[in-house]
Amino acid sequence: MNIQYKLYNSAFKHIDGKELPVENKLNLSVLKGEKFAFQVALLSEEKILFSLGNYNHIGYKGLKKRIRIDLEKRENTELKEYFLGYVLDDDSKTLITDSILKKEYLYNEINKPTMIWVEGKVDKEYNGENLNIVLNLFSQEGYETEIKEQVINVDITVIDKVLPKLQDSDFHLDLWQHLSSWARMYEVEFWSDDHFKIIENYTAELASLGEKVITVVASDFSWEGQGCFQVEENCSNLFEHNIIGVKRDMKGRIVCNFTALERYLNICFKYGMENEIDIFGLLASWQRTDFGNPLKDYDDYIRVSFFSEESGTYGYIDNKKDLGEYIRQVFEFFNERNLMDRVRVISDMPKNPKDFKRWSKFLKDSAGMDILIKTALHEDSFTDGLDGISDISLSLPLLLKSKNILSEIKGKIKGKLTWYVCWFPDKLNHFISSPLMESRLAGWYSYYMGLNGFLRWDYALWTSKPFDNISYKSPRWKAGDMFFVYPGRDMKPIRSIRWENLRFGIQDQEIMKIAEKKMGKEKINLLLKEVLGDKKDMKATEEFSVDMNYSVDYEKYMEIKNKLIKVIK
């Protein structure tokens, strides 16, 4: 069988219908403990069943032509191969590689590449300066014995230096979790054993990137379902429910049940996600007048559903007194468990500083204790007065507007200063249409700008049929804006190449921090300036747009990475 192959780096993204470019020269150098990947494109003029691994699969066409790709094992290494899946971009025409599939076999399309993702990690016990990765291609037809058709060799340079686990990194990764969406996608009961099984699976994957923050939705419909009630095209339910059970007992008292919350926190702690607990839905929780507010005597839109024991019906807290009692019980729960130093009440893109301060005061007065406040900011009116705010994440446009006062902002807050992108801007983002290198640059840019880490509103929030149509609210939102991972049939996430490149970028900034101890931050930033551009030339051009001149050339970044590796050897 005539099989052709080409090799590509981890930042390559194939667009269906486009001819494969010249293959990349793979010049990989990795530390022990550092995850890496490359891609293999297989081409054939014949219809063939491709399979991965050491099992002799058969497809629906029976014993016709088959190719088995076997990745040789190596001692003290973790090596794995996967097929890549294609997803439709917003134009409903363009298919682009993104999902790292779990299927072990598939039929190719004649004269179209079958993309394979090969990933690995060298353990600290590995001996040797080189790792030779071998993929053997075995052909078979009918009942004939397999024939070794081709051997693909890739050499990796191994540096005798151990990269710390991302769980131990001080990079502040803050990707929000949408637990209700996970239950809804798998059609399981909220807060059931099945739901928590899903939560644990997704938490484990999230923690593997070094996620530091637990998302706690403590009211109903925070973010107001992203306005999903107004979207008919590819209609999808994006509402989030309160993880805290609330009832009004026979005496008319508000009583909270924290069973689900405690179970969730314990799962997160188990996987090392324990640095910060962010409470959503209690402060400046968006202000959509078209979705309404059940509170009659309070103008922050906070919705808390409760079950009435007396009437056997559901209702919503509609007055400030009951809301205050609910808030008191929430913070009493965290205080009794000595968690208040980790708790932040987060406000997502507040707009009015005066209202924000007034609502913050009510929150603290109701809790009867001091509370740390965190904001994801886009309005520059907030950067002038930051009293009472402990942690801030700046949108990329606001970050560039504020680049000359970042040290001043850091001096005003006690906690972390991070940055974020969402449906805007087009630059340095993680859309299906974005250059894949941009996912990796989250770590690079955080280091360059002297920030503690990176925030994004998504990890796994899906449209109703994420394998058929991921376009939502286009053109305002772009495909891929809502998630990094797909829902797998096994109740576990299916990763994407965007997700893995985000991981690689966080690893890169860890290498920068190690190198910084030997060469200093200033010298590293001079290297980064060559690829990320001069900070003084970066600017916000409109409310949601930026002007930046950075490279997306993978080779240029790897040249810098290799220079840093030489320093720390």
ABEGO torsion letter per residue (X at the ends): XBBBBBBBBAABBBBBGBBBBBBBBBBBBBBBGBBBBBBBBBBBABBBBBBBEABBBBBAAEABBBBBBBBBBBBGBBBBBBBBBBBBBAAGABBBBABBBABABBBBBBGBBBBBBBBBBBBAABBEABBBBBBBBBBBBEABBBBBABBBBBBBBBBBBBBBBAAABABBBBBBBBAAAAAAAAGBBBGBAAAAAAAAAAAAAAAAAGBABBBBBABBGBGGGGGAAABABGBBBABBBBABBBBBBAAGBBBBBAAAAAAAAAAAAAAGBAABBBBBGABGBEBBAAAEBABAABABBBBBBBBBAAAGBBBBBABAAAAAAAAAAAAAAAAAAGAAAABBBBBBGBABAAAAAAAAAAAAAAAGBBBBBBBBBABAAAAABABGBABBBBBAAAAAAAAAAAAAAAAABABBBBBBBBAOBABGBABAABBAAAAAAAAAAAAAAGBAEBBBABABBBBABAAABABBGOAABBBGAABABBBBAAGBBBBBAAAAAAAAAAAAAAAAAAAAAAAEAAAAAAAAAAAAEBAAABBBABAABBBBBBBABAAAAAAAAAAAAAAAX
